[in-house]
Amino acid sequence: MAAKNYSLILNKNGRLDIISFPRKSNLQLSAQDIIIIEGDRGKDLVMVLKPVVEFRFALFFNYLKKKLHLKSLEFGNSGCSGNRKKDRGNNNNNNNKSSKKSRSIINEDENFITLPNKQILRFAKPQELNQLLSKYNDELVALKICLNYASSLNLNLIIKNVEFQFDKKKLIIYYYCLQRLDFRGLIKELFKVYKTRIWLCAILPLEKSSQPLIDYEMGSRGIIKDDKSYRSEANVVKDDLPGTDQLYNLADIQHPLSFHSRIFASLIDVYSYEISHPETFGDKYRFLGGDFKA
């Protein structure tokens, strides 16, 4: 831990992350530097927001990222089994056992904290910066292709946006849905087009407010009526995208997207709300000791 420095970086759509580099390195980072870092079996181009952050901040940030991922999966799939009412009579006990097992696995994963380990490879080259416009245009086309395939396959989901890894070795689809879906057909069709890895990443519908997740947590505890209204598609922001598939200048993007950072901020608001209401959520924060409201 003492041998590394940690930096806060920014990727597309307001996605924040932590990277590390040896403390004895000659690398001198400054805010707004554009660098190449390790991606998922590839490379990413990112901007430095804060060259050095404390280790405790880096560790806590990665913990919140883990919570965000697990909450996205849990929230999107909560109470979505299509035949739940039909099967409840004969399989109630089995369902309860399965639910408890699934819940315990989620809790176990939440308590597993990893150290930030993405490495800096080098500073970005001028020709790589020039690739950002073509990458953005390719993502606009990919988004429309994804939407068309999802519609033709009758997938009831909202595709928020798509993002290529900088070296095009991975295509990430950010989505929200109200039920468990089979994505194999979509992945197969997209692979035919792009011949690269396709990754679907669930998001939380929290850009407007943290209230949907607060209502979900309150409903799961029986504090409010669990009417599932918090899972409405109306909570997902519909972004204004360029009407053309081809932009000639990044400055022409009138409405830059930052849904990742908005969702992350709302998740923090949820935990702030829970900590300020120990009478309801005190059991989740026993590790903070007696009166943690302060």
C-alpha positions as CSV (number, residue, x, y, z in Angstrom):
1,M,0.0,0.0,0.0
2,A,2.8,2.4,0.9
3,A,4.6,1.7,-2.4
4,K,1.9,3.2,-4.6
5,N,0.2,6.5,-5.4
6,Y,-3.5,6.6,-6.4
7,S,-5.1,9.0,-8.9
8,L,-8.8,9.8,-9.7
9,I,-9.5,9.7,-13.4
10,L,-12.4,10.4,-15.7
11,N,-13.7,8.3,-18.6
12,K,-16.6,8.8,-21.0
13,N,-20.1,9.8,-19.7
14,G,-18.7,10.9,-16.3
15,R,-17.4,7.5,-15.3
16,L,-14.9,7.9,-12.5
17,D,-12.2,5.4,-11.6
18,I,-9.0,5.0,-9.5
19,I,-5.7,4.0,-11.0
20,S,-2.3,3.4,-9.3
21,F,1.3,3.9,-10.1
22,P,4.6,3.2,-8.1
23,R,5.5,6.0,-5.7
24,K,9.1,5.8,-6.8
25,S,8.0,6.4,-10.4
26,N,9.3,9.4,-12.4
27,L,5.8,10.0,-13.7
28,Q,4.5,13.4,-12.9
29,L,0.7,13.7,-13.4
30,S,-1.2,17.0,-13.5
31,A,-5.0,17.6,-13.6
32,Q,-6.4,17.3,-17.1
33,D,-3.5,15.2,-18.4
34,I,-4.7,12.6,-21.0
35,I,-3.2,9.2,-20.4
36,I,-3.4,5.6,-21.6
37,I,-4.2,3.0,-18.9
38,E,-4.8,-0.7,-18.6
39,G,-8.3,-1.6,-19.6
40,D,-10.1,-4.9,-19.5
41,R,-7.6,-7.0,-21.5
42,G,-6.9,-3.8,-23.5
43,K,-6.3,-0.1,-23.2
44,D,-8.4,2.9,-22.3
45,L,-7.8,6.6,-22.8
46,V,-8.8,8.8,-19.8
47,M,-8.3,12.2,-18.2
48,V,-6.7,12.8,-14.9
49,L,-9.0,14.6,-12.4
50,K,-6.9,14.5,-9.3
51,P,-3.3,13.4,-9.6
52,V,-2.9,12.0,-6.1
53,V,-5.7,10.9,-3.7
54,E,-5.3,9.3,-0.2
55,F,-5.3,5.6,0.0
56,R,-8.4,5.6,2.3
57,F,-10.3,7.5,-0.4
58,A,-9.2,5.1,-3.1
59,L,-10.2,2.1,-1.0
60,F,-13.6,3.5,-0.1
61,F,-14.2,4.6,-3.7
62,N,-13.6,1.1,-4.9
63,Y,-16.0,-0.2,-2.2
64,L,-18.7,2.1,-3.5
65,K,-18.1,1.0,-7.0
66,K,-18.7,-2.6,-5.9
67,K,-21.9,-1.6,-4.1
68,L,-23.0,0.3,-7.2
69,H,-22.6,-2.8,-9.4
70,L,-24.3,-5.1,-7.0
71,K,-27.2,-2.7,-6.4
72,S,-27.7,-2.3,-10.2
73,L,-28.1,-6.1,-10.5
74,E,-30.3,-6.4,-7.4
75,F,-32.5,-3.4,-8.1
76,G,-33.1,-4.2,-11.8
77,N,-34.1,-7.8,-11.1
78,S,-36.1,-7.3,-7.9
79,G,-39.5,-9.0,-8.0
80,C,-39.3,-9.6,-11.8
81,S,-39.8,-13.3,-12.2
82,G,-42.5,-13.6,-14.9
83,N,-44.2,-16.6,-13.4
84,R,-43.7,-15.8,-9.8
85,K,-47.4,-15.8,-8.8
86,K,-48.1,-19.0,-10.7
87,D,-45.3,-20.9,-9.1
88,R,-45.7,-19.5,-5.6
89,G,-48.0,-22.3,-4.3
90,N,-45.8,-25.3,-4.9
91,N,-42.4,-23.7,-4.7
92,N,-42.7,-21.2,-1.9
93,N,-40.2,-22.9,0.3
94,N,-37.7,-23.4,-2.5
95,N,-38.0,-19.8,-3.6
96,N,-37.4,-18.5,-0.1
97,K,-34.3,-20.7,0.3
98,S,-33.1,-19.5,-3.1
99,S,-33.8,-15.9,-2.2
100,K,-31.9,-16.1,1.1
101,K,-29.0,-17.9,-0.6
102,S,-28.8,-15.2,-3.3
103,R,-29.0,-12.4,-0.8
104,S,-26.2,-13.9,1.3
105,I,-24.0,-14.2,-1.7
106,I,-24.6,-10.5,-2.5
107,N,-23.8,-9.5,1.1
108,E,-20.6,-11.5,1.0
109,D,-19.5,-9.8,-2.2
110,E,-20.3,-6.4,-0.8
111,N,-17.9,-6.9,2.1
112,F,-15.0,-7.9,-0.2
113,I,-13.0,-4.8,-0.9
114,T,-10.3,-4.8,-3.6
115,L,-7.4,-2.4,-3.9
116,P,-7.3,-0.1,-7.0
117,N,-4.9,-1.8,-9.4
118,K,-5.3,-0.3,-12.9
119,Q,-1.9,0.8,-14.1
120,I,-0.8,3.9,-16.1
121,L,0.9,2.8,-19.3
122,R,1.9,6.2,-20.8
123,F,0.7,9.7,-21.8
124,A,-1.6,9.8,-24.8
125,K,-0.1,10.7,-28.2
126,P,-1.5,13.5,-30.4
127,Q,-2.7,11.0,-33.0
128,E,-4.6,9.1,-30.3
129,L,-6.5,12.3,-29.3
130,N,-7.5,12.7,-32.9
131,Q,-9.1,9.3,-32.8
132,L,-11.7,10.4,-30.2
133,L,-14.0,12.0,-32.8
134,S,-14.1,8.8,-34.9
135,K,-14.6,6.7,-31.7
136,Y,-17.6,8.9,-30.7
137,N,-19.1,8.6,-34.2
138,D,-18.6,4.8,-34.1
139,E,-20.4,4.7,-30.8
140,L,-23.4,6.7,-32.2
141,V,-23.7,4.1,-35.0
142,A,-23.3,1.3,-32.5
143,L,-26.0,2.7,-30.3
144,K,-28.5,2.8,-33.1
145,I,-27.6,-0.7,-34.2
146,C,-28.1,-1.9,-30.6
147,L,-31.5,-0.2,-30.4
148,N,-32.6,-1.8,-33.7
149,Y,-31.5,-5.3,-32.7
150,A,-33.1,-5.0,-29.2
151,S,-36.4,-4.0,-30.9
152,S,-36.3,-6.8,-33.5
153,L,-35.6,-9.3,-30.7
154,N,-38.5,-7.9,-28.6
155,L,-36.2,-7.2,-25.7
156,N,-38.0,-5.0,-23.2
157,L,-35.1,-2.9,-22.0
158,I,-33.8,0.7,-22.2
159,I,-30.4,1.0,-23.8
160,K,-28.9,4.1,-22.2
161,N,-25.7,4.3,-24.2
162,V,-22.8,2.3,-25.6
163,E,-19.1,2.7,-25.2
164,F,-16.1,1.2,-27.0
165,Q,-12.9,0.5,-25.1
166,F,-10.3,2.8,-26.7
167,D,-8.6,-0.1,-28.6
168,K,-12.0,-1.4,-29.7
169,K,-11.5,-4.7,-28.0
170,K,-14.7,-4.4,-26.0
171,L,-18.2,-2.9,-26.6
172,I,-20.0,-2.0,-23.4
173,I,-23.8,-1.6,-23.4
174,Y,-25.3,0.3,-20.5
175,Y,-28.9,-0.7,-20.0
176,Y,-31.9,-0.8,-17.6
177,C,-34.7,-3.3,-17.6
178,L,-37.7,-4.3,-15.6
179,Q,-37.3,-8.1,-15.9
180,R,-34.8,-10.8,-16.4
181,L,-34.0,-11.1,-20.0
182,D,-32.0,-13.4,-22.3
183,F,-29.3,-11.3,-24.0
184,R,-27.7,-14.1,-25.9
185,G,-29.5,-13.2,-29.2
186,L,-28.4,-9.6,-28.9
187,I,-24.8,-10.5,-28.1
188,K,-24.7,-12.9,-31.0
189,E,-26.0,-10.3,-33.5
190,L,-23.6,-7.6,-32.3
191,F,-20.6,-9.9,-32.4
192,K,-21.4,-10.6,-36.0
193,V,-21.1,-6.9,-36.7
194,Y,-18.2,-5.9,-34.5
195,K,-16.2,-9.2,-34.0
196,T,-15.3,-8.0,-30.5
197,R,-16.3,-8.8,-26.9
198,I,-19.8,-7.5,-26.0
199,W,-20.4,-6.5,-22.3
200,L,-23.8,-5.6,-20.9
201,C,-23.7,-3.4,-17.8
202,A,-26.8,-2.7,-15.8
203,I,-27.3,0.8,-14.5
204,L,-29.5,2.3,-11.7
205,P,-32.2,4.8,-12.8
206,L,-30.9,7.4,-10.3
207,E,-30.0,10.4,-12.5
208,K,-33.0,12.5,-11.5
209,S,-33.0,11.6,-7.8
210,S,-31.9,9.0,-5.2
211,Q,-35.5,8.5,-4.2
212,P,-36.2,5.3,-6.3
213,L,-33.4,3.4,-4.5
214,I,-34.5,4.8,-1.1
215,D,-38.1,3.7,-1.8
216,Y,-36.8,0.2,-2.8
217,E,-34.9,-0.1,0.4
218,M,-37.9,1.1,2.5
219,G,-40.2,-1.2,0.6
220,S,-38.0,-4.2,1.2
221,R,-38.1,-3.5,5.0
222,G,-41.9,-3.1,5.0
223,I,-41.7,0.6,6.0
224,I,-43.7,1.7,2.9
225,K,-46.0,-0.2,0.6
226,D,-43.8,-2.0,-1.9
227,D,-45.7,-1.1,-5.1
228,K,-42.7,-1.3,-7.4
229,S,-43.3,2.2,-8.7
230,Y,-39.7,3.0,-8.0
231,R,-38.7,0.7,-10.9
232,S,-40.7,2.7,-13.4
233,E,-39.0,3.4,-16.8
234,A,-39.9,7.1,-16.2
235,N,-37.0,7.3,-13.8
236,V,-34.5,6.7,-16.6
237,V,-33.4,9.9,-18.3
238,K,-33.8,10.0,-22.1
239,D,-30.7,11.7,-23.4
240,D,-30.6,14.1,-26.4
241,L,-28.2,12.6,-28.9
242,P,-27.1,14.2,-32.2
243,G,-29.5,13.6,-35.0
244,T,-26.7,12.7,-37.4
245,D,-24.4,9.7,-37.4
246,Q,-21.4,11.8,-38.3
247,L,-19.9,14.7,-36.3
248,Y,-17.0,16.7,-37.5
249,N,-16.0,18.4,-34.3
250,L,-16.4,17.3,-30.7
251,A,-17.4,20.8,-29.9
252,D,-20.6,20.1,-31.8
253,I,-21.8,17.9,-29.0
254,Q,-24.4,20.2,-27.4
255,H,-25.4,18.0,-24.5
256,P,-22.4,16.1,-23.0
257,L,-23.5,13.0,-21.0
258,S,-22.5,12.4,-17.5
259,F,-24.9,9.8,-16.3
260,H,-22.3,7.7,-14.5
261,S,-21.3,10.4,-12.1
262,R,-24.9,11.5,-11.5
263,I,-25.9,7.9,-10.6
264,F,-22.8,7.6,-8.4
265,A,-23.7,10.8,-6.5
266,S,-27.2,9.6,-6.0
267,L,-25.9,6.3,-4.5
268,I,-23.9,8.3,-2.0
269,D,-27.1,10.3,-1.2
270,V,-28.8,7.0,-0.5
271,Y,-26.2,5.9,2.1
272,S,-26.3,9.4,3.6
273,Y,-30.0,9.1,4.0
274,E,-29.7,5.6,5.6
275,I,-27.0,6.7,8.1
276,S,-29.1,9.7,9.1
277,H,-32.1,7.4,9.9
278,P,-30.6,4.8,12.4
279,E,-34.1,3.9,13.6
280,T,-34.7,2.3,10.2
281,F,-31.3,1.3,8.9
282,G,-29.3,0.9,12.1
283,D,-28.7,-2.8,11.6
284,K,-26.9,-2.1,8.3
285,Y,-24.3,0.1,10.1
286,R,-23.5,-1.7,13.3
287,F,-19.8,-1.5,12.4
288,L,-20.0,2.3,12.9
289,G,-20.8,1.9,16.6
290,G,-23.4,3.4,18.9
291,D,-24.7,6.8,17.8
292,F,-23.4,7.0,14.2
293,K,-25.9,9.7,13.1
294,A,-23.4,12.4,13.8
